[in-house]
């Protein structure tokens, strides 16, 4: 099984609610029924995450409006064509990447229910490799050093690392990884909740400093996209 992640952009004259409705009610279910598709995850920058607007960072312009993650038997163009066509019919612009997935923290606290919004919210980050690092140095700093820090200093109840293998659709973009982390609803507005230190200022300071120092090893903060999203999951053959 392989995994492909799509980024979607709506047309400027298309209301955000229209793209949301299309993906949840039409495109997503149709995609899940395609032979060879095992699961579809839809991440929406919708009104349910408006409170997290201060956490959003947009290097890519125009900003990405939605993310669709698809697990399928074969990612080759011929076998992916039906999925691509549905994505392109829903969005004014789309790009896609074949990735390798590491499920660092499986979501056992709030397991998704088919077609329903997953409790809390999902942060999707598109990473670029800093020019100061070789690919091997970047990967070692991220997966070898940072992973444990991210587990220990945040209230994330799901943590998935996706390393980009290659871009398979759209105008080339320089992303080398895509990360998804799910957090409690309160973490949208309360940094102490986000950093797993509710009511503990000293722990909050330690966790924040450790996380920021670790991120600085492998992230160029001027070249990162951070999207607060609502997460929806559809099983294949629905």
Buried (B, 14 or more C-beta within 10 A) or exposed (E): EBBBBBBBBBEEEBEBEEBBEBBBEEBBBBBBBBEBBBBBBBBBBBEBBEBBEEBBBEBBEEBBBBBBBBBBEEBEEEBBEBBBEBBBEBBBBBBBBBBEBEEBBEBEEBEBEEBEBBBBBBBBBBBBBBEEBEEEBBBBBBBEEBBEBBEEBBBBBBBBBBBBBEBBBBEEBEBBBBBBBBBBBBBBEBEBBBBBBBEEEEBBEBBBEBBEEBBEBBBBEEBBBBBBBBBBBBEBEB
